[in-house]
Amino acid sequence: MKRYIIDRIEGDFAVCIDDKDKSIDINVSDFGFRVKEGLYVFYDEEKGTYRKDEQKTEKEFKQNEERLRNIFSKNKPKK
């Protein structure tokens, strides 16, 4: 099973990055569910189907949110 992250949407295609940093364009209609940037998906090669990796997606969103919070809190002027 392969895992991809959706880097961006360009027209009818999702530009995805695999675990080896290789880019692949996948037709959005192939997923069978709504996709957005930052979503992690699994591809089952035997079945030819995709499914969301909701745990990884949620974990990454939370980590990125925390990173942004840390960056902005460091840049606040001191009184």
N, CA, C and O atoms as a GROMACS GRO file, in nm:
protein
  316
    1MET      N    1   0.085  -0.118   0.000
    1MET     CA    2   0.000   0.000   0.000
    1MET      C    3   0.089   0.124   0.000
    1MET      O    4   0.185   0.132   0.077
    2LYS      N    5   0.058   0.218  -0.086
    2LYS     CA    6   0.134   0.342  -0.096
    2LYS      C    7   0.059   0.455  -0.027
    2LYS      O    8  -0.064   0.454  -0.019
    3ARG      N    9   0.136   0.552   0.024
    3ARG     CA   10   0.074   0.669   0.086
    3ARG      C   11   0.123   0.793   0.013
    3ARG      O   12   0.241   0.805  -0.021
    4TYR      N   13   0.030   0.884  -0.011
    4TYR     CA   14   0.060   1.011  -0.076
    4TYR      C   15   0.005   1.125   0.008
    4TYR      O   16  -0.088   1.108   0.087
    5ILE      N   17   0.065   1.242  -0.012
    5ILE     CA   18   0.007   1.365   0.041
    5ILE      C   19  -0.032   1.449  -0.080
    5ILE      O   20   0.043   1.458  -0.177
    6ILE      N   21  -0.149   1.509  -0.073
    6ILE     CA   22  -0.192   1.594  -0.182
    6ILE      C   23  -0.128   1.731  -0.163
    6ILE      O   24  -0.159   1.804  -0.068
    7ASP      N   25  -0.040   1.763  -0.254
    7ASP     CA   26   0.035   1.889  -0.247
    7ASP      C   27  -0.050   2.005  -0.295
    7ASP      O   28  -0.052   2.111  -0.232
    8ARG      N   29  -0.119   1.985  -0.407
    8ARG     CA   30  -0.203   2.091  -0.461
    8ARG      C   31  -0.300   2.032  -0.563
    8ARG      O   32  -0.284   1.920  -0.610
    9ILE      N   33  -0.401   2.110  -0.594
    9ILE     CA   34  -0.499   2.072  -0.694
    9ILE      C   35  -0.477   2.163  -0.816
    9ILE      O   36  -0.473   2.285  -0.802
   10GLU      N   37  -0.463   2.104  -0.933
   10GLU     CA   38  -0.448   2.178  -1.057
   10GLU      C   39  -0.553   2.129  -1.156
   10GLU      O   40  -0.536   2.025  -1.219
   11GLY      N   41  -0.660   2.204  -1.168
   11GLY     CA   42  -0.768   2.163  -1.257
   11GLY      C   43  -0.833   2.034  -1.209
   11GLY      O   44  -0.884   2.027  -1.097
   12ASP      N   45  -0.832   1.932  -1.294
   12ASP     CA   46  -0.891   1.803  -1.260
   12ASP      C   47  -0.793   1.708  -1.193
   12ASP      O   48  -0.827   1.593  -1.168
   13PHE      N   49  -0.673   1.755  -1.165
   13PHE     CA   50  -0.570   1.666  -1.110
   13PHE      C   51  -0.521   1.711  -0.973
   13PHE      O   52  -0.510   1.830  -0.944
   14ALA      N   53  -0.492   1.611  -0.890
   14ALA     CA   54  -0.428   1.634  -0.762
   14ALA      C   55  -0.280   1.601  -0.780
   14ALA      O   56  -0.244   1.490  -0.820
   15VAL      N   57  -0.196   1.697  -0.750
   15VAL     CA   58  -0.052   1.674  -0.756
   15VAL      C   59  -0.013   1.616  -0.620
   15VAL      O   60  -0.024   1.683  -0.518
   16CYS      N   61   0.032   1.491  -0.622
   16CYS     CA   62   0.060   1.417  -0.499
   16CYS      C   63   0.208   1.388  -0.487
   16CYS      O   64   0.278   1.374  -0.587
   17ILE      N   65   0.254   1.378  -0.364
   17ILE     CA   66   0.393   1.346  -0.335
   17ILE      C   67   0.395   1.215  -0.257
   17ILE      O   68   0.321   1.199  -0.160
   18ASP      N   69   0.481   1.121  -0.299
   18ASP     CA   70   0.491   0.994  -0.228
   18ASP      C   71   0.597   1.001  -0.119
   18ASP      O   72   0.657   1.107  -0.097
   19ASP      N   73   0.621   0.890  -0.050
   19ASP     CA   74   0.716   0.886   0.061
   19ASP      C   75   0.861   0.908   0.017
   19ASP      O   76   0.948   0.936   0.099
   20LYS      N   77   0.885   0.897  -0.114
   20LYS     CA   78   1.020   0.918  -0.166
   20LYS      C   79   1.034   1.054  -0.235
   20LYS      O   80   1.127   1.076  -0.312
   21ASP      N   81   0.940   1.144  -0.207
   21ASP     CA   82   0.936   1.279  -0.263
   21ASP      C   83   0.920   1.283  -0.414
   21ASP      O   84   0.960   1.380  -0.479
   22LYS      N   85   0.860   1.180  -0.470
   22LYS     CA   86   0.831   1.179  -0.613
   22LYS      C   87   0.689   1.231  -0.633
   22LYS      O   88   0.598   1.201  -0.555
   23SER      N   89   0.672   1.310  -0.738
   23SER     CA   90   0.544   1.371  -0.768
   23SER      C   91   0.466   1.284  -0.867
   23SER      O   92   0.523   1.226  -0.959
   24ILE      N   93   0.335   1.277  -0.846
   24ILE     CA   94   0.247   1.204  -0.937
   24ILE      C   95   0.115   1.281  -0.947
   24ILE      O   96   0.063   1.330  -0.847
   25ASP      N   97   0.063   1.291  -1.069
   25ASP     CA   98  -0.066   1.357  -1.091
   25ASP      C   99  -0.174   1.250  -1.094
   25ASP      O  100  -0.165   1.153  -1.170
   26ILE      N  101  -0.277   1.268  -1.012
   26ILE     CA  102  -0.387   1.173  -1.004
   26ILE      C  103  -0.516   1.248  -1.032
   26ILE      O  104  -0.541   1.354  -0.974
   27ASN      N  105  -0.597   1.194  -1.120
   27ASN     CA  106  -0.725   1.256  -1.151
   27ASN      C  107  -0.810   1.260  -1.024
   27ASN      O  108  -0.824   1.159  -0.955
   28VAL      N  109  -0.865   1.375  -0.994
   28VAL     CA  110  -0.943   1.394  -0.871
   28VAL      C  111  -1.060   1.295  -0.864
   28VAL      O  112  -1.096   1.249  -0.756
   29SER      N  113  -1.118   1.263  -0.978
   29SER     CA  114  -1.232   1.170  -0.980
   29SER      C  115  -1.193   1.028  -0.941
   29SER      O  116  -1.280   0.948  -0.907
   30ASP      N  117  -1.064   0.994  -0.947
   30ASP     CA  118  -1.018   0.860  -0.909
   30ASP      C  119  -1.030   0.833  -0.759
   30ASP      O  120  -1.035   0.718  -0.716
   31PHE      N  121  -1.034   0.940  -0.679
   31PHE     CA  122  -1.036   0.921  -0.534
   31PHE      C  123  -1.171   0.870  -0.483
   31PHE      O  124  -1.174   0.787  -0.393
   32GLY      N  125  -1.278   0.918  -0.538
   32GLY     CA  126  -1.410   0.876  -0.491
   32GLY      C  127  -1.456   0.950  -0.366
   32GLY      O  128  -1.558   0.914  -0.307
   33PHE      N  129  -1.383   1.051  -0.326
   33PHE     CA  130  -1.418   1.136  -0.212
   33PHE      C  131  -1.356   1.272  -0.237
   33PHE      O  132  -1.268   1.287  -0.322
   34ARG      N  133  -1.402   1.371  -0.161
   34ARG     CA  134  -1.352   1.507  -0.178
   34ARG      C  135  -1.208   1.516  -0.127
   34ARG      O  136  -1.178   1.468  -0.018
   35VAL      N  137  -1.122   1.576  -0.206
   35VAL     CA  138  -0.981   1.590  -0.167
   35VAL      C  139  -0.946   1.737  -0.153
   35VAL      O  140  -1.010   1.824  -0.212
   36LYS      N  141  -0.844   1.762  -0.074
   36LYS     CA  142  -0.794   1.898  -0.055
   36LYS      C  143  -0.645   1.892  -0.028
   36LYS      O  144  -0.590   1.785   0.002
   37GLU      N  145  -0.581   2.005  -0.039
   37GLU     CA  146  -0.438   2.013  -0.014
   37GLU      C  147  -0.407   1.972   0.129
   37GLU      O  148  -0.478   2.009   0.222
   38GLY      N  149  -0.301   1.894   0.146
   38GLY     CA  150  -0.259   1.852   0.279
   38GLY      C  151  -0.318   1.720   0.324
   38GLY      O  152  -0.280   1.668   0.429
   39LEU      N  153  -0.409   1.664   0.246
   39LEU     CA  154  -0.472   1.537   0.282
   39LEU      C  155  -0.378   1.421   0.249
   39LEU      O  156  -0.322   1.415   0.140
   40TYR      N  157  -0.362   1.330   0.343
   40TYR     CA  158  -0.286   1.207   0.319
   40TYR      C  159  -0.383   1.100   0.275
   40TYR      O  160  -0.492   1.085   0.330
   41VAL      N  161  -0.342   1.023   0.173
   41VAL     CA  162  -0.425   0.915   0.122
   41VAL      C  163  -0.342   0.790   0.104
   41VAL      O  164  -0.222   0.796   0.076
   42PHE      N  165  -0.408   0.676   0.121
   42PHE     CA  166  -0.348   0.546   0.092
   42PHE      C  167  -0.398   0.500  -0.044
   42PHE      O  168  -0.512   0.525  -0.081
   43TYR      N  169  -0.311   0.431  -0.117
   43TYR     CA  170  -0.352   0.369  -0.243
   43TYR      C  171  -0.330   0.219  -0.230
   43TYR      O  172  -0.218   0.173  -0.210
   44ASP      N  173  -0.439   0.144  -0.243
   44ASP     CA  174  -0.433  -0.002  -0.239
   44ASP      C  175  -0.410  -0.051  -0.382
   44ASP      O  176  -0.501  -0.047  -0.464
   45GLU      N  177  -0.290  -0.096  -0.410
   45GLU     CA  178  -0.253  -0.138  -0.545
   45GLU      C  179  -0.332  -0.258  -0.593
   45GLU      O  180  -0.362  -0.269  -0.712
   46GLU      N  181  -0.367  -0.349  -0.504
   46GLU     CA  182  -0.443  -0.468  -0.544
   46GLU      C  183  -0.585  -0.433  -0.586
   46GLU      O  184  -0.634  -0.484  -0.686
   47LYS      N  185  -0.649  -0.346  -0.510
   47LYS     CA  186  -0.788  -0.308  -0.538
   47LYS      C  187  -0.798  -0.188  -0.632
   47LYS      O  188  -0.903  -0.164  -0.693
   48GLY      N  189  -0.689  -0.112  -0.645
   48GLY     CA  190  -0.691   0.008  -0.727
   48GLY      C  191  -0.777   0.118  -0.668
   48GLY      O  192  -0.838   0.197  -0.741
   49THR      N  193  -0.782   0.124  -0.534
   49THR     CA  194  -0.866   0.222  -0.466
   49THR      C  195  -0.784   0.309  -0.371
   49THR      O  196  -0.675   0.272  -0.326
   50TYR      N  197  -0.841   0.425  -0.342
   50TYR     CA  198  -0.780   0.520  -0.248
   50TYR      C  199  -0.868   0.530  -0.124
   50TYR      O  200  -0.989   0.511  -0.130
   51ARG      N  201  -0.802   0.561  -0.012
   51ARG     CA  202  -0.877   0.592   0.110
   51ARG      C  203  -0.800   0.697   0.188
   51ARG      O  204  -0.677   0.706   0.178
   52LYS      N  205  -0.872   0.775   0.264
   52LYS     CA  206  -0.811   0.881   0.343
   52LYS      C  207  -0.730   0.823   0.458
   52LYS      O  208  -0.769   0.724   0.519
   53ASP      N  209  -0.616   0.886   0.487
   53ASP     CA  210  -0.540   0.856   0.608
   53ASP      C  211  -0.569   0.970   0.705
   53ASP      O  212  -0.490   1.064   0.720
   54GLU      N  213  -0.684   0.960   0.769
   54GLU     CA  214  -0.731   1.070   0.854
   54GLU      C  215  -0.642   1.093   0.975
   54GLU      O  216  -0.624   1.207   1.018
   55GLN      N  217  -0.586   0.987   1.032
   55GLN     CA  218  -0.499   1.004   1.150
   55GLN      C  219  -0.374   1.083   1.115
   55GLN      O  220  -0.337   1.176   1.186
   56LYS      N  221  -0.308   1.046   1.005
   56LYS     CA  222  -0.186   1.116   0.964
   56LYS      C  223  -0.217   1.260   0.927
   56LYS      O  224  -0.142   1.352   0.962
   57THR      N  225  -0.327   1.281   0.855
   57THR     CA  226  -0.366   1.416   0.815
   57THR      C  227  -0.390   1.503   0.938
   57THR      O  228  -0.339   1.615   0.946
   58GLU      N  229  -0.466   1.453   1.034
   58GLU     CA  230  -0.496   1.529   1.156
   58GLU      C  231  -0.368   1.559   1.234
   58GLU      O  232  -0.349   1.670   1.283
   59LYS      N  233  -0.280   1.461   1.245
   59LYS     CA  234  -0.155   1.478   1.318
   59LYS      C  235  -0.070   1.589   1.254
   59LYS      O  236  -0.015   1.674   1.324
   60GLU      N  237  -0.058   1.586   1.122
   60GLU     CA  238   0.022   1.686   1.052
   60GLU      C  239  -0.040   1.826   1.063
   60GLU      O  240   0.032   1.924   1.081
   61PHE      N  241  -0.172   1.836   1.051
   61PHE     CA  242  -0.238   1.965   1.066
   61PHE      C  243  -0.211   2.023   1.205
   61PHE      O  244  -0.183   2.142   1.218
   62LYS      N  245  -0.220   1.941   1.308
   62LYS     CA  246  -0.196   1.988   1.444
   62LYS      C  247  -0.051   2.031   1.463
   62LYS      O  248  -0.025   2.133   1.527
   63GLN      N  249   0.043   1.954   1.408
   63GLN     CA  250   0.185   1.991   1.419
   63GLN      C  251   0.213   2.122   1.348
   63GLN      O  252   0.285   2.207   1.400
   64ASN      N  253   0.156   2.139   1.230
   64ASN     CA  254   0.177   2.263   1.156
   64ASN      C  255   0.114   2.383   1.227
   64ASN      O  256   0.171   2.492   1.229
   65GLU      N  257  -0.003   2.362   1.285
   65GLU     CA  258  -0.068   2.467   1.360
   65GLU      C  259   0.019   2.510   1.479
   65GLU      O  260   0.033   2.629   1.506
   66GLU      N  261   0.076   2.412   1.547
   66GLU     CA  262   0.164   2.441   1.661
   66GLU      C  263   0.290   2.515   1.616
   66GLU      O  264   0.334   2.608   1.683
   67ARG      N  265   0.347   2.473   1.505
   67ARG     CA  266   0.465   2.542   1.452
   67ARG      C  267   0.435   2.689   1.423
   67ARG      O  268   0.512   2.778   1.458
   68LEU      N  269   0.322   2.713   1.359
   68LEU     CA  270   0.283   2.851   1.329
   68LEU      C  271   0.262   2.931   1.457
   68LEU      O  272   0.303   3.047   1.466
   69ARG      N  273   0.198   2.871   1.553
   69ARG     CA  274   0.175   2.939   1.681
   69ARG      C  275   0.309   2.976   1.745
   69ARG      O  276   0.324   3.086   1.798
   70ASN      N  277   0.405   2.884   1.741
   70ASN     CA  278   0.537   2.912   1.798
   70ASN      C  279   0.609   3.023   1.724
   70ASN      O  280   0.673   3.108   1.786
   71ILE      N  281   0.600   3.022   1.592
   71ILE     CA  282   0.665   3.126   1.513
   71ILE      C  283   0.608   3.263   1.546
   71ILE      O  284   0.683   3.358   1.568
   72PHE      N  285   0.476   3.273   1.549
   72PHE     CA  286   0.415   3.403   1.574
   72PHE      C  287   0.432   3.448   1.718
   72PHE      O  288   0.439   3.569   1.743
   73SER      N  289   0.439   3.357   1.812
   73SER     CA  290   0.458   3.398   1.951
   73SER      C  291   0.600   3.448   1.975
   73SER      O  292   0.623   3.531   2.062
   74LYS      N  293   0.698   3.397   1.897
   74LYS     CA  294   0.836   3.442   1.910
   74LYS      C  295   0.853   3.581   1.851
   74LYS      O  296   0.942   3.656   1.893
   75ASN      N  297   0.770   3.618   1.757
   75ASN     CA  298   0.783   3.746   1.689
   75ASN      C  299   0.700   3.858   1.752
   75ASN      O  300   0.698   3.970   1.700
   76LYS      N  301   0.633   3.830   1.861
   76LYS     CA  302   0.555   3.934   1.927
   76LYS      C  303   0.649   4.031   1.997
   76LYS      O  304   0.744   3.989   2.062
   77PRO      N  305   0.624   4.160   1.983
   77PRO     CA  306   0.708   4.257   2.053
   77PRO      C  307   0.691   4.248   2.204
   77PRO      O  308   0.580   4.229   2.254
   78LYS      N  309   0.802   4.261   2.275
   78LYS     CA  310   0.798   4.256   2.421
   78LYS      C  311   0.764   4.395   2.474
   78LYS      O  312   0.807   4.497   2.421
   79LYS      N  313   0.686   4.396   2.579
   79LYS     CA  314   0.645   4.524   2.640
   79LYS      C  315   0.742   4.568   2.745
   79LYS      O  316   0.723   4.673   2.806
   0.00000   0.00000   0.00000
